[in-house]
Amino acid sequence: MSLLELDSVVKHYAGAGETVRAVEEVSLSVREGEMIAVHGPSGSGKTTLLLLIATLLTPDRGSIRYRGRALSSLSEAATSEYLRRDVGFVYQSFQLMPRVSALENASLKLLLDGVGPRKARDRARPWLERLGLGERMNHTPEQLSGGERQRVAIARALVGDPKLILADEPTGNLDSKRSLETVELLLHIAHEQGASVVLVTHDTDAAALADRDYTLRDGRLVEGRRRDTERESARSQPLPVS
């Protein structure tokens, strides 16, 4: 079933003597357990699309529904709960707290949701280890590389087991090996935990791993590739016996 549905969503910005059509009549349905990728050049509207889904921007027209409910109809409290509990947002700019350890940064979302500090740290620790930061948990952002800060931001987004993961260039500061591992982790979370992942990226190799791959051109979404049939066929094959 569809977890997220966008219907003819429009978002324009007033520019210097012109209108920037960041998102233009975008319709999209994302099922539970599915990862989709949206790629395109800088300024094509990819980040705007994620911010609309996260209710951090309001569409000019059209509707966005989560579990069948229009996001525009949510109260302020319900919107806050949607962002805390349902959405994991990987920000391109990291948005980590300075002079606070990687472990505390990764725990932050749980702390804001009322989880006790010890339990929050216990839940964040495995994600940092999984992302290769087991030896860097007590380092602050100032002591971490750009790629390490990116991985802390990813751990923070995943720690609450969100049902909808919005990833804004999550591999932008990672080397090719870490990029592949990170996208495969997101794909695994989608398939094994039934989450929906919307990945926006410049990286065509990362986009190629998704179940469906779209290009955003002049604010319009163009579907380029669908792997559903291939994936279902692969799943139906018997596992090798060792």
Secondary structure, 3 states (H helix, E strand, C coil): CEEEEEEEEEEEEECCCCEEEEEEEEEEEEECCCEEEEECCCCCCHHHHHHHHCCCCCCCEEEEEECCEEHHHCCHHHHHHHHHHHEEEECCCCCCCCCCCHHHHHHHHHHHCCCCHHHHHHHHHHHHHHCCCCCCCCCCHHHCCHHHHHHHHHHHHHCCCCCEEEEECCCCCCCHHHHHHHHHHHHHHHHHHCCEEEEEECCHHHHCCCCEEEEEECCEEEEEEECHHHHHHHHHCCCCCC
